[in-house]
Amino acid sequence: MIGVDIVDLSRIDPEDAAFVRHLLTPAEQEEFHARKSAHRKTEYLGGRFAAKEAIFKATGDQMFLSYSILTEVSGKPYVKDHPELDVSISHDGGFAIAAVLCLKPQKGLAK
């Protein structure tokens, strides 16, 4: 299954602490706070928001906000503890887009 989502970055406020805590796991919050500029923080939040929505679309898992999408040294995102999910996040022109490929069929989803 494939999930895709896009986010308009103008709708993301990196200073909204409640939103940051709601959307990001503690490990993601560490990566978020390591970003130096508001622009990079906005891209990070928008990308993670799009990726988590894409996870829900690919898996149907209602706990999609609990997934940690972290960054390898190379810059590639990955879904921690979920090797059956492959994620890609891109940013351009004020938008973040994410695609998730679920490599293992999930129970209860139509084929």
HUMO-V321402 format. One record per residue. RES is the residue in one small letter. OMEGA is omega as a letter, one per 40 degrees, with the letter a starting at -180 (none if undefined). BURIAL is # if it has 16 or more other ideal C-beta (glycine too) atoms within 10 Angstrom, else .. Layout:
[[RES/OMEGA/BURIAL] [RES/OMEGA/BURIAL]]
This chain:
[[m/i/#] [i/i/.] [g/i/#] [v/i/.] [d/i/#] [i/a/.] [v/i/#] [d/a/.] [l/i/#] [s/i/.] [r/a/.] [i/i/#] [d/a/.] [p/i/#] [e/i/.] [d/a/.] [a/i/.] [a/i/.] [f/i/.] [v/a/#] [r/a/.] [h/a/.] [l/a/#] [l/i/#] [t/i/#] [p/i/.] [a/i/.] [e/i/#] [q/i/.] [e/i/.] [e/i/#] [f/a/#] [h/i/.] [a/i/.] [r/a/.] [k/a/.] [s/i/.] [a/i/.] [h/a/.] [r/i/.] [k/i/#] [t/i/#] [e/a/#] [y/a/#] [l/i/#] [g/i/#] [g/i/#] [r/i/#] [f/i/#] [a/a/#] [a/a/#] [k/i/#] [e/i/#] [a/i/#] [i/i/#] [f/a/#] [k/a/#] [a/a/#] [t/a/#] [g/a/#] [d/a/#] [q/a/.] [m/a/.] [f/i/#] [l/a/#] [s/i/.] [y/i/#] [s/i/#] [i/a/#] [l/a/.] [t/i/.] [e/i/.] [v/a/.] [s/a/.] [g/a/.] [k/i/.] [p/i/#] [y/i/.] [v/a/#] [k/i/.] [d/i/.] [h/a/#] [p/i/.] [e/i/.] [l/i/#] [d/a/#] [v/i/#] [s/i/.] [i/i/#] [s/i/.] [h/i/#] [d/i/.] [g/i/.] [g/i/.] [f/i/.] [a/i/#] [i/i/#] [a/i/#] [a/i/#] [v/i/#] [l/i/.] [c/a/#] [l/a/.] [k/a/.] [p/i/.] [q/i/.] [k/i/.] [g/i/.] [l/i/.] [a/i/.] [k/none/.]]
